[in-house]
Amino acid sequence: MITLTELTKRFGTTTAVDNLSLTIAAGRVTGFLGPNGAGKSTTMRMILGLDRPDAGTALVDGRPYATLRHPLRAVGALLDARAVHPGRTPRAHLLAMARSNGIPSRRVDEVLATVGLTEVAGKRAGAFSLGMGQRLGIAGALLGDPGVLMFDEPVNGLDPDGVRWIRELMRSLAAEGRTVFVSSHLMSEVQLTADQLVVIGRGRLIADAPIGEVIAGSSLTAVRVRSPEPAALLRLRNRLADRQLAIEPVGDDELVITGTTVVEVGDLAHELGVRLHELSAREASLEQAYLELTGGSLEFVGTTAAHPTAHARIEAR
């Protein structure tokens, strides 16, 4: 488990992380999202003791990372896959890591096999593609068989098979009871992989909730209901309005309701004796929900007026 309490980090006059408190629990994959410059990398670096907080604490299983005797046995991390000497082979690189943390050398071959690098274990890392470098970084994170794993953009450079592999790996690690904390800009993968979602903007916590709850909270998530009985549908509409829900009538026979669920509307229709011809959910994507949450947290938003056919959002680092 990772516990952050009032964690704060400033660089000069810029506050990168601002009084951040949250718990990243074991047994699930927690996705970590936010615009560029939101403080995600700084937060991860403080957990790993690479940056010192100006205030607050970051604890791994109740202890600061710097106090761990063999840190690779407690925490495995992939923050920068390029942080490998280009002249070293994967085996030599991992052996050095293993020896520094009292990890048996046989573990090196085990993790090389896990990430699919056995055949190139004797080649220099400088000749590796981006995807192969990512696999080597993941091997390093797995080396100490740690209970806590942190990944920053783990699918970067991986082909579709590799993306599916890392998705299944992270879910299997969480299923074993480990803490899996993953930062990514690839929304589709986070939606497929994560159980819990943490969203920050300008260093502050915006959301910390199950991913389904975040999506359900989007204004684009709605329930559509149709009935052949306009008078009965009006009764349903009035009761829904009493619950302060946003309701959009579509003709006399249809309602679109936001801020609720199919179960809630269905139960209420049954209670009121309203005959339904349709009761369906219109679910927002994680990307849509995320953009709503972080719309006020972008430092710069660029436009492309000179190129009206292009649509781009530029986020400052």
SERO-4910 file (N, C-alpha, C, O; in steps of 0.05 Angstrom, whole numbers):
BEGIN
 pado doro    nc1    nc2    nc3   cac1   cac2   cac3    cc1    cc2    cc3    oc1    oc2    oc3
  Met    A     17    -24      0      0      0      0     18     25      0     39     25     13
  Ile    A      9     45    -14     23     71    -15      4     92     -1    -20     93     -7
  Thr    A     15    107     17      0    127     32     13    154     29     36    158     36
  Leu    A     -2    173     17      8    201     15     -9    218     34    -33    217     34
  Thr    A      5    234     49     -8    252     69      2    280     65     25    287     71
  Glu    A    -16    298     56    -10    326     52     16    331     38     31    348     45
  Leu    A     21    315     18     46    316      3     48    341    -14     29    347    -29
  Thr    A     70    356    -11     73    381    -25    102    384    -36    121    377    -22
  Lys    A    104    393    -60    130    398    -72    130    423    -89    112    427   -106
  Arg    A    149    441    -84    152    465    -99    178    466   -113    199    457   -103
  Phe    A    178    478   -137    202    484   -152    203    514   -157    189    524   -175
  Gly    A    218    528   -140    217    557   -141    190    567   -133    180    562   -112
  Thr    A    178    583   -151    151    594   -145    129    576   -155    105    582   -152
  Thr    A    136    554   -168    116    535   -178    110    512   -159    129    499   -150
  Thr    A     85    508   -152     77    486   -135     70    462   -153     49    463   -166
  Ala    A     87    442   -154     82    419   -171     62    400   -159     45    388   -174
  Val    A     63    395   -133     44    378   -119     35    394    -95     50    404    -79
  Asp    A      8    395    -91     -3    413    -72    -21    399    -52    -45    393    -57
  Asn    A    -10    393    -28    -25    382     -6    -41    356    -14    -65    354     -9
  Leu    A    -27    338    -27    -40    314    -38    -41    292    -17    -21    284     -6
  Ser    A    -65    283    -12    -69    260      7    -86    239     -7   -108    245    -17
  Leu    A    -76    214     -7    -92    192    -18    -78    166    -10    -55    165     -2
  Thr    A    -94    144    -12    -84    118     -6    -87    100    -31   -108     99    -43
  Ile    A    -65     88    -40    -65     70    -63    -64     42    -52    -44     32    -42
  Ala    A    -87     29    -53    -91      3    -39    -80    -20    -54    -76    -19    -79
  Ala    A    -74    -42    -40    -65    -67    -52    -89    -82    -64   -112    -77    -57
  Gly    A    -83   -100    -82   -103   -117    -94   -119   -105   -116   -140   -116   -124
  Arg    A   -110    -83   -127   -124    -71   -149   -104    -54   -165    -83    -46   -156
  Val    A   -112    -48   -190    -96    -31   -207   -108     -3   -204   -131      2   -210
  Thr    A    -91     16   -196    -99     44   -193    -87     60   -216    -62     62   -218
  Gly    A   -104     72   -233    -95     89   -254    -90    117   -244   -105    127   -227
  Phe    A    -69    130   -254    -61    156   -245    -61    175   -269    -44    172   -287
  Leu    A    -80    193   -270    -84    210   -293    -82    240   -286    -86    248   -263
  Gly    A    -76    255   -306    -75    285   -303    -62    297   -327    -46    283   -341
  Pro    A    -68    322   -333    -55    335   -356    -24    336   -352    -14    333   -330
  Asn    A    -10    341   -374     19    346   -371     23    369   -352      9    390   -354
  Gly    A     42    366   -335     48    387   -315     30    386   -290     32    403   -273
  Ala    A     14    364   -288     -4    362   -265     10    354   -240     -1    358   -218
  Gly    A     34    342   -242     49    333   -218     50    303   -215     59    293   -194
  Lys    A     43    288   -236     43    259   -234     71    248   -230     76    233   -211
  Ser    A     90    256   -247    117    246   -246    130    254   -220    145    239   -207
  Thr    A    125    279   -211    137    289   -186    126    273   -163    141    266   -144
  Thr    A    101    266   -163     89    250   -142    103    222   -141    110    213   -119
  Met    A    106    210   -164    119    183   -165    148    185   -155    158    168   -141
  Arg    A    161    206   -163    189    210   -155    191    213   -124    211    204   -112
  Met    A    172    227   -112    173    231    -83    167    204    -69    179    199    -48
  Ile    A    150    188    -80    145    161    -68    171    145    -67    176    131    -48
  Leu    A    187    148    -89    211    133    -91    235    147    -79    258    137    -82
  Gly    A    231    169    -66    253    183    -53    272    198    -72    293    206    -64
  Leu    A    264    201    -97    281    215   -117    278    245   -115    296    260   -122
  Asp    A    255    254   -105    251    282    -99    242    284    -69    227    267    -60
  Arg    A    252    304    -55    245    307    -27    221    326    -25    222    348    -36
  Pro    A    200    318    -11    176    336     -9    183    360      9    200    358     27
  Asp    A    170    382      4    172    406     21    155    403     45    160    416     66
  Ala    A    134    387     43    116    382     65    102    355     61    100    346     38
  Gly    A     93    343     82     78    318     80     96    294     77    120    296     78
  Thr    A     83    270     74     97    245     74     87    227     51     64    229     43
  Ala    A    105    210     42     99    189     23    110    163     34    134    160     37
  Leu    A     92    144     41    100    120     54     93     95     37     72     95     24
  Val    A    110     75     38    106     50     25    103     29     47    122     24     62
  Asp    A     79     18     50     73     -1     72     82     11     99     93     -3    116
  Gly    A     76     37    102     80     50    127    108     61    132    113     72    153
  Arg    A    126     59    112    153     68    116    162     85     92    154     80     69
  Pro    A    179    105     97    191    120     75    209    102     58    223     85     69
  Tyr    A    209    106     32    225     90     14    254     90     22    268     69     21
  Ala    A    264    113     31    293    115     37    301     98     61    325     93     64
  Thr    A    282     89     77    289     72    100    289     43     94    296     26    111
  Leu    A    281     35     70    280      7     63    308     -4     58    324      8     43
  Arg    A    314    -27     71    341    -38     68    346    -49     40    367    -44     28
  His    A    327    -64     30    328    -74      2    304    -64    -13    284    -78    -16
  Pro    A    305    -39    -23    281    -27    -35    269    -42    -58    245    -41    -62
  Leu    A    286    -55    -75    275    -69    -98    257    -93    -90    241   -102   -106
  Arg    A    261   -102    -66    244   -124    -56    216   -114    -47    197   -129    -45
  Ala    A    215    -88    -42    190    -76    -32    175    -62    -55    151    -63    -57
  Val    A    190    -48    -72    178    -31    -93    193    -35   -119    217    -34   -120
  Gly    A    178    -41   -140    188    -42   -167    177    -20   -183    153    -15   -182
  Ala    A    194     -5   -198    185     18   -212    196     20   -240    220     14   -244
  Leu    A    180     29   -258    189     36   -285    181     66   -289    157     72   -294
  Leu    A    200     84   -287    195    112   -292    207    121   -318    196    138   -332
  Asp    A    231    110   -325    244    118   -349    259     94   -360    280     86   -350
  Ala    A    248     82   -381    260     58   -393    288     63   -405    303     45   -410
  Arg    A    294     89   -410    320     95   -423    343     96   -402    366    101   -410
  Ala    A    336     93   -376    357     96   -355    373     70   -353    376     59   -331
  Val    A    384     61   -375    401     37   -376    426     45   -393    423     56   -414
  His    A    449     37   -383    473     43   -398    472     29   -425    468      4   -425
  Pro    A    475     43   -447    472     30   -474    492      8   -479    487     -9   -497
  Gly    A    514      8   -466    534    -13   -471    530    -38   -455    543    -59   -460
  Arg    A    511    -38   -436    505    -62   -420    485    -80   -434    468    -71   -449
  Thr    A    487   -105   -428    467   -124   -437    445   -125   -416    449   -118   -393
  Pro    A    421   -134   -424    400   -137   -405    408   -155   -381    401   -148   -358
  Arg    A    421   -177   -386    429   -194   -364    448   -180   -345    445   -182   -321
  Ala    A    468   -166   -356    487   -152   -339    474   -130   -322    480   -126   -299
  His    A    456   -116   -335    441    -94   -322    425   -105   -298    426    -94   -276
  Leu    A    410   -126   -303    393   -138   -282    410   -151   -261    402   -151   -237
  Leu    A    432   -164   -268    450   -176   -248    460   -155   -228    462   -160   -204
  Ala    A    468   -132   -239    478   -111   -222    456   -102   -202    462    -97   -179
  Met    A    432    -99   -212    409    -91   -195    405   -113   -174    400   -107   -150
  Ala    A    406   -138   -182    400   -160   -163    421   -161   -141    414   -164   -117
  Arg    A    447   -158   -148    468   -159   -128    466   -137   -108    473   -140    -84
  Ser    A    457   -113   -117    456    -90    -99    433    -93    -79    432    -78    -59
  Asn    A    414   -112    -84    391   -115    -66    389   -142    -54    367   -150    -44
  Gly    A    410   -158    -56    409   -185    -44    389   -204    -57    377   -220    -44
  Ile    A    385   -201    -84    366   -217    -99    382   -240   -112    402   -234   -125
  Pro    A    373   -265   -110    387   -287   -123    390   -283   -153    371   -273   -166
  Ser    A    413   -290   -164    418   -285   -193    399   -301   -211    394   -293   -233
  Arg    A    388   -323   -201    370   -339   -217    344   -323   -224    331   -328   -244
  Arg    A    339   -303   -207    315   -287   -212    318   -271   -238    298   -264   -251
  Val    A    342   -265   -246    347   -249   -271    335   -264   -295    321   -253   -311
  Asp    A    342   -290   -297    332   -305   -320    302   -309   -319    288   -310   -339
  Glu    A    291   -310   -294    262   -312   -292    247   -288   -303    228   -290   -317
  Val    A    257   -264   -296    243   -240   -305    249   -235   -335    231   -224   -349
  Leu    A    272   -242   -344    277   -240   -373    258   -257   -389    248   -248   -410
  Ala    A    252   -281   -379    232   -298   -392    204   -286   -390    189   -287   -409
  Thr    A    198   -274   -367    171   -263   -364    166   -241   -384    143   -239   -394
  Val    A    186   -224   -389    181   -201   -407    189   -208   -436    186   -191   -454
  Gly    A    198   -232   -442    203   -241   -469    230   -232   -480    232   -228   -504
  Leu    A    250   -228   -463    276   -219   -473    298   -240   -470    321   -233   -473
  Thr    A    291   -264   -466    311   -285   -462    330   -287   -486    354   -290   -483
  Glu    A    319   -286   -510    335   -289   -534    354   -266   -539    374   -270   -554
  Val    A    349   -243   -527    367   -220   -532    381   -211   -506    391   -189   -504
  Ala    A    382   -230   -487    393   -223   -461    423   -216   -462    433   -202   -444
  Gly    A    437   -224   -484    465   -219   -486    472   -196   -505    495   -190   -510
  Lys    A    451   -183   -516    456   -160   -534    457   -134   -519    446   -132   -497
  Arg    A    470   -114   -530    473    -88   -517    446    -74   -518    432    -73   -538
  Ala    A    439    -62   -495    413    -48   -493    411    -24   -511    389    -15   -518
  Gly    A    434    -12   -518    434     11   -536    423      5   -563    415     24   -577
  Ala    A    422    -20   -571    411    -27   -597    381    -34   -596    369    -42   -616
  Phe    A    370    -32   -572    342    -40   -569    322    -20   -580    328      4   -580
  Ser    A    300    -29   -590    278    -11   -597    265      0   -572    271     -9   -550
  Leu    A    248     20   -575    234     31   -552    218     10   -537    218      9   -513
  Gly    A    204     -7   -552    188    -28   -540    205    -48   -524    197    -56   -502
  Met    A    228    -55   -535    246    -74   -521    257    -61   -495    260    -74   -475
  Gly    A    263    -35   -497    272    -20   -474    251    -20   -452    257    -22   -428
  Gln    A    225    -17   -460    203    -18   -441    202    -45   -427    199    -46   -403
  Arg    A    205    -66   -442    205    -93   -431    227    -97   -411    224   -109   -390
  Leu    A    251    -86   -417    273    -88   -398    268    -72   -373    274    -81   -351
  Gly    A    255    -49   -376    248    -33   -352    228    -48   -335    229    -46   -310
  Ile    A    209    -61   -347    189    -77   -332    202   -100   -318    195   -107   -296
  Ala    A    222   -113   -332    237   -134   -319    251   -124   -293    251   -138   -273
  Gly    A    262   -100   -295    275    -89   -271    255    -84   -249    261    -88   -225
  Ala    A    231    -75   -256    210    -71   -235    202    -97   -222    196    -97   -198
  Leu    A    201   -118   -237    193   -144   -227    215   -159   -212    209   -179   -198
  Leu    A    240   -150   -214    263   -166   -206    261   -175   -177    267   -198   -171
  Gly    A    254   -157   -159    254   -164   -130    228   -176   -121    224   -180    -97
  Asp    A    210   -184   -139    184   -196   -132    170   -178   -111    161   -188    -91
  Pro    A    168   -152   -117    158   -133    -97    128   -134    -93    113   -143   -111
  Gly    A    119   -123    -71     90   -122    -65     78    -97    -77     53    -95    -79
  Val    A     95    -77    -84     85    -52    -95     99    -47   -122    123    -49   -124
  Leu    A     83    -41   -142     94    -36   -169     83    -10   -180     59     -4   -178
  Met    A    101      6   -191     94     32   -202    104     34   -231    128     28   -237
  Phe    A     86     41   -249     93     43   -277     85     70   -288     62     79   -285
  Asp    A    103     83   -302     97    109   -315     98    104   -345    119     98   -357
  Glu    A     75    106   -358     71    101   -387     83     74   -395    100     73   -412
  Pro    A     73     52   -383     85     26   -388     81     15   -416     97     -2   -425
  Val    A     61     24   -431     56     14   -458     71     29   -480     68     24   -503
  Asn    A     86     49   -472    100     66   -491    119     50   -509    137     37   -499
  Gly    A    114     50   -535    131     36   -554    124      7   -558    136     -6   -575
  Leu    A    104     -4   -544     97    -32   -547     77    -35   -570     61    -18   -575
  Asp    A     79    -58   -584     61    -64   -605     35    -75   -593     34    -79   -569
  Pro    A     13    -79   -609    -12    -87   -597    -10   -112   -580    -23   -114   -559
  Asp    A      6   -132   -588     10   -156   -571     23   -149   -544     16   -159   -523
  Gly    A     42   -130   -545     56   -122   -521     37   -106   -503     39   -108   -478
  Val    A     20    -90   -515      1    -74   -499    -18    -93   -484    -23    -90   -460
  Arg    A    -28   -114   -498    -46   -133   -485    -31   -148   -463    -42   -154   -442
  Trp    A     -5   -155   -469     11   -170   -449     14   -154   -423     10   -164   -401
  Ile    A     21   -128   -425     26   -112   -401     -1   -107   -386     -1   -106   -362
  Arg    A    -23   -105   -401    -49   -102   -389    -55   -127   -372    -63   -124   -348
  Glu    A    -51   -150   -383    -57   -175   -369    -37   -179   -345    -44   -189   -324
  Leu    A    -12   -170   -349      8   -173   -328      0   -156   -304      1   -165   -281
  Met    A     -8   -131   -309    -15   -113   -287    -40   -124   -272    -41   -123   -247
  Arg    A    -59   -134   -286    -83   -144   -273    -76   -170   -257    -87   -174   -235
  Ser    A    -58   -186   -267    -51   -210   -253    -35   -203   -228    -38   -217   -207
  Leu    A    -18   -183   -229     -3   -175   -206    -22   -164   -184    -18   -170   -160
  Ala    A    -42   -149   -192    -61   -139   -172    -77   -162   -161    -84   -162   -137
  Ala    A    -84   -182   -177    -99   -205   -168    -84   -221   -147    -96   -235   -131
  Glu    A    -57   -219   -147    -40   -232   -128    -39   -217   -101    -26   -225    -82
  Gly    A    -53   -194   -100    -53   -178    -76    -33   -156    -75    -28   -144    -54
  Arg    A    -20   -150    -98      0   -129    -98    -13   -101   -104    -36   -100   -113
  Thr    A      2    -81    -97     -7    -53   -104      4    -46   -131     29    -47   -135
  Val    A    -13    -39   -150     -4    -32   -177    -14     -4   -183    -38      2   -183
  Phe    A      5     14   -187      0     43   -191     11     51   -218     35     49   -222
  Val    A     -6     58   -237      3     63   -264     -7     90   -275    -30     96   -274
  Ser    A     12    105   -285      6    131   -297      7    127   -328     25    115   -339
  Ser    A    -13    138   -341    -14    135   -370    -32    157   -382    -50    167   -369
  His    A    -26    164   -407    -43    182   -422    -61    167   -441    -78    179   -455
  Leu    A    -58    141   -442    -74    124   -461   -100    116   -447   -101     96   -433
  Met    A   -120    132   -451   -145    128   -437   -158    101   -441   -169     89   -423
  Ser    A   -158     92   -466   -170     66   -472   -158     44   -456   -172     26   -447
  Glu    A   -132     45   -452   -119     24   -437   -125     26   -407   -129      6   -393
  Val    A   -125     51   -397   -132     54   -369   -160     44   -363   -165     31   -343
  Gln    A   -179     50   -382   -206     40   -379   -208     10   -378   -225     -1   -364
  Leu    A   -191     -3   -394   -191    -33   -395   -176    -45   -371   -182    -68   -364
  Thr    A   -158    -30   -359   -140    -42   -339   -146    -35   -310   -144    -52   -293
  Ala    A   -152    -10   -305   -154      0   -278   -180     -6   -264   -201     -8   -277
  Asp    A   -178    -10   -238   -202    -13   -221   -208     14   -207   -232     21   -205
  Gln    A   -188     27   -198   -190     53   -184   -177     74   -201   -158     69   -216
  Leu    A   -186     99   -198   -176    121   -214   -169    144   -195   -185    153   -179
  Val    A   -144    155   -198   -136    179   -185   -130    200   -206   -114    195   -224
  Val    A   -143    223   -204   -139    244   -224   -129    269   -209   -141    277   -189
  Ile    A   -107    281   -218    -98    306   -206    -95    327   -228    -93    321   -252
  Gly    A    -96    352   -220    -93    375   -238    -80    397   -223    -88    405   -201
  Arg    A    -58    408   -234    -43    429   -221    -35    421   -193    -35    437   -174
  Gly    A    -28    396   -190    -17    386   -165    -38    379   -144    -31    369   -123
  Arg    A    -64    383   -150    -85    378   -131   -102    355   -139   -106    349   -162
  Leu    A   -113    341   -119   -130    318   -123   -157    327   -135   -170    345   -124
  Ile    A   -165    315   -158   -191    321   -170   -210    298   -165   -234    303   -160
  Ala    A   -200    274   -167   -218    250   -164   -201    227   -153   -178    223   -160
  Asp    A   -214    211   -136   -203    186   -125   -227    168   -121   -240    169   -100
  Ala    A   -233    151   -141   -257    135   -140   -255    111   -159   -237    111   -176
  Pro    A   -272     91   -155   -273     69   -174   -278     80   -202   -292    100   -206
  Ile    A   -266     68   -223   -267     78   -250   -296     80   -260   -303     98   -274
  Gly    A   -313     60   -252   -341     61   -260   -355     85   -249   -373     97   -262
  Glu    A   -348     93   -225   -361    116   -212   -352    142   -226   -369    160   -229
  Val    A   -327    144   -234   -318    167   -249   -333    170   -275   -341    192   -282
  Ile    A   -336    148   -290   -350    149   -315   -379    156   -311   -391    171   -326
  Ala    A   -391    144   -291   -420    149   -285   -425    178   -278   -447    188   -283
  Gly    A   -405    191   -267   -408    219   -260   -406    239   -283   -411    263   -279
  Ser    A   -399    229   -306   -397    247   -330   -425    256   -338   -445    241   -336
  Ser    A   -427    281   -348   -452    291   -358   -461    277   -383   -484    280   -392
  Leu    A   -442    262   -396   -449    248   -420   -459    220   -414   -468    206   -433
  Thr    A   -458    211   -389   -470    186   -381   -499    191   -374   -505    207   -357
  Ala    A   -517    176   -387   -545    181   -384   -561    155   -386   -551    135   -395
  Val    A   -587    157   -378   -605    135   -381   -628    144   -400   -639    165   -397
  Arg    A   -633    127   -419   -655    132   -438   -678    114   -432   -675     90   -429
  Val    A   -702    126   -430   -726    111   -424   -749    119   -442   -753    143   -447
  Arg    A   -762     99   -453   -785    104   -471   -810     89   -461   -808     67   -451
  Ser    A   -833    102   -464   -858     90   -455   -880     97   -474   -881    120   -484
  Pro    A   -899     78   -480   -922     84   -497   -944     99   -483   -965    105   -494
  Glu    A   -939    105   -457   -960    118   -441   -950    146   -432   -937    148   -411
  Pro    A   -956    167   -447   -946    194   -440   -953    203   -412   -936    215   -398
  Ala    A   -977    198   -403   -985    207   -376   -968    192   -354   -960    205   -335
  Ala    A   -964    166   -358   -948    151   -339   -919    161   -339   -906    163   -318
  Leu    A   -909    167   -363   -881    177   -366   -878    204   -352   -857    209   -341
  Leu    A   -899    220   -353   -898    246   -339   -896    242   -309   -882    257   -295
  Arg    A   -910    222   -298   -908    215   -270   -879    208   -263   -868    217   -242
  Leu    A   -867    192   -280   -839    184   -275   -821    208   -276   -803    211   -260
  Arg    A   -826    225   -296   -809    249   -299   -811    267   -274   -791    277   -264
  Asn    A   -835    270   -263   -838    287   -239   -824    275   -215   -812    290   -200
  Arg    A   -825    249   -212   -812    236   -189   -781    239   -192   -767    243   -173
  Leu    A   -772    236   -217   -743    239   -222   -734    268   -216   -712    272   -206
  Ala    A   -751    287   -224   -745    315   -219   -743    321   -189   -727    337   -181
  Asp    A   -759    307   -173   -758    310   -144   -731    302   -133   -723    312   -112
  Arg    A   -716    286   -148   -690    277   -139   -668    294   -150   -644    287   -148
  Gln    A   -675    317   -161   -656    337   -171   -639    326   -194   -615    332   -196
  Leu    A   -651    309   -211   -637    298   -233   -642    315   -258   -663    327   -261
  Ala    A   -622    315   -276   -625    330   -301   -641    312   -321   -633    290   -326
  Ile    A   -663    323   -331   -681    307   -348   -686    322   -374   -692    346   -374
  Glu    A   -682    308   -397   -687    320   -423   -710    304   -437   -705    281   -445
  Pro    A   -733    316   -440   -755    302   -454   -749    302   -484   -738    321   -496
  Val    A   -755    279   -497   -752    276   -526   -780    268   -536   -787    244   -536
  Gly    A   -795    287   -545   -823    282   -553   -839    275   -528   -832    282   -506
  Asp    A   -862    261   -533   -880    253   -511   -873    226   -499   -884    219   -478
  Asp    A   -856    211   -513   -852    183   -504   -824    176   -495   -819    152   -490
  Glu    A   -807    196   -492   -779    189   -485   -767    210   -466   -773    234   -468
  Leu    A   -750    200   -448   -735    217   -430   -706    209   -431   -699    185   -434
  Val    A   -688    229   -428   -659    223   -425   -651    236   -398   -653    260   -395
  Ile    A   -642    219   -379   -637    228   -352   -607    224   -346   -596    203   -351
  Thr    A   -595    245   -335   -567    244   -326   -565    244   -296   -583    255   -282
  Gly    A   -544    233   -285   -540    232   -257   -553    209   -242   -556    210   -218
  Thr    A   -560    188   -257   -573    165   -245   -565    140   -259   -547    141   -276
  Thr    A   -578    118   -253   -570     92   -265   -595     79   -276   -618     86   -270
  Val    A   -591     59   -293   -612     43   -304   -628     29   -282   -652     28   -283
  Val    A   -614     19   -262   -627      5   -239   -646     24   -225   -669     17   -218
  Glu    A   -637     48   -219   -653     67   -204   -678     75   -219   -700     76   -208
  Val    A   -675     81   -245   -698     88   -262   -717     65   -265   -741     68   -264
  Gly    A   -706     41   -269   -723     17   -273   -739     11   -248   -762      4   -250
  Asp    A   -726     13   -224   -741      8   -199   -763     29   -195   -785     22   -186
  Leu    A   -757     54   -202   -777     75   -198   -801     71   -217   -824     75   -210
  Ala    A   -794     64   -242   -816     59   -262   -834     36   -252   -858     37   -255
  His    A   -822     15   -242   -837     -8   -231   -855      1   -208   -878     -7   -207
  Glu    A   -844     17   -190   -859     27   -167   -883     43   -176   -905     41   -164
  Leu    A   -880     59   -198   -902     76   -207   -920     62   -228   -939     74   -237
  Gly    A   -913     37   -235   -929     23   -254   -927     34   -282   -947     33   -297
  Val    A   -904     44   -290   -900     55   -316   -890     33   -335   -870     20   -330
  Arg    A   -905     28   -357   -898      8   -377   -876     20   -395   -879     41   -406
  Leu    A   -854      5   -397   -831     15   -413   -827     -2   -438   -831    -26   -438
  His    A   -820     12   -459   -811     -1   -484   -781     -1   -487   -770    -16   -502
  Glu    A   -767     17   -472   -738     18   -472   -728     29   -446   -738     48   -435
  Leu    A   -706     17   -437   -692     26   -413   -662     19   -419   -655     -4   -416
  Ser    A   -646     39   -425   -619     33   -434   -600     55   -423   -608     77   -417
  Ala    A   -574     47   -422   -554     65   -412   -538     76   -435   -532     62   -454
  Arg    A   -531    102   -434   -513    114   -453   -488    122   -437   -489    143   -423
  Glu    A   -468    106   -439   -444    110   -422   -423    127   -435   -416    122   -459
  Ala    A   -412    146   -421   -390    162   -431   -365    144   -431   -364    124   -417
  Ser    A   -345    152   -447   -319    139   -446   -303    151   -423   -310    173   -413
  Leu    A   -282    137   -415   -265    148   -394   -252    174   -404   -249    193   -389
  Glu    A   -245    176   -430   -234    200   -440   -253    224   -437   -244    245   -430
  Gln    A   -278    219   -443   -298    241   -441   -301    250   -412   -301    274   -406
  Ala    A   -302    230   -393   -304    237   -365   -279    252   -355   -281    271   -340
  Tyr    A   -256    242   -364   -231    255   -356   -229    284   -366   -221    301   -351
  Leu    A   -237    288   -391   -235    316   -401   -253    335   -386   -247    358   -383
  Glu    A   -276    325   -378   -294    341   -362   -281    348   -335   -283    370   -325
  Leu    A   -269    328   -322   -257    332   -296   -233    352   -297   -230    368   -279
  Thr    A   -217    350   -318   -192    365   -319   -194    390   -336   -173    404   -340
  Gly    A   -217    397   -347   -219    420   -365   -209    446   -353   -199    463   -367
  Gly    A   -212    449   -326   -202    473   -313   -174    472   -303   -164    490   -290
  Ser    A   -160    450   -309   -133    445   -298   -111    447   -319    -88    442   -313
  Leu    A   -118    454   -344    -98    456   -365    -84    483   -363    -96    504   -360
  Glu    A    -57    482   -364    -42    507   -362    -44    523   -387    -46    548   -386
  Phe    A    -43    510   -410    -45    524   -435    -63    507   -454    -59    483   -455
  Val    A    -80    520   -469    -96    505   -489    -92    519   -515    -99    542   -519
  Gly    A    -80    505   -534    -74    516   -560    -97    513   -580   -113    494   -577
  Thr    A    -99    531   -599   -119    529   -620   -104    527   -646    -80    532   -648
  Thr    A   -119    518   -667   -107    514   -693   -123    530   -714   -132    519   -734
  Ala    A   -127    556   -709   -144    572   -726   -133    574   -754   -148    576   -774
  Ala    A   -107    572   -757    -95    574   -784   -100    549   -800    -96    549   -824
  His    A   -107    527   -786   -112    502   -800   -139    491   -791   -140    474   -773
  Pro    A   -161    501   -802   -188    495   -792   -196    466   -793   -215    458   -780
  Thr    A   -182    450   -809   -189    422   -810   -176    405   -788   -183    382   -784
  Ala    A   -157    418   -774   -143    403   -753   -154    412   -726   -162    435   -722
  His    A   -155    393   -707   -165    399   -680   -144    388   -661   -139    363   -660
  Ala    A   -132    405   -645   -111    395   -627   -113    410   -601   -119    433   -600
  Arg    A   -107    396   -580   -105    407   -553    -76    405   -544    -65    383   -543
  Ile    A    -64    427   -538    -36    427   -530    -35    432   -500    -45    453   -491
  Glu    A    -23    414   -486    -21    416   -457      7    422   -449     26    408   -459
  Ala    A     11    441   -433     39    448   -425     50    428   -405     35    418   -388
  Arg    A     75    423   -408     88    406   -388     94    422   -363    105    411   -344
***
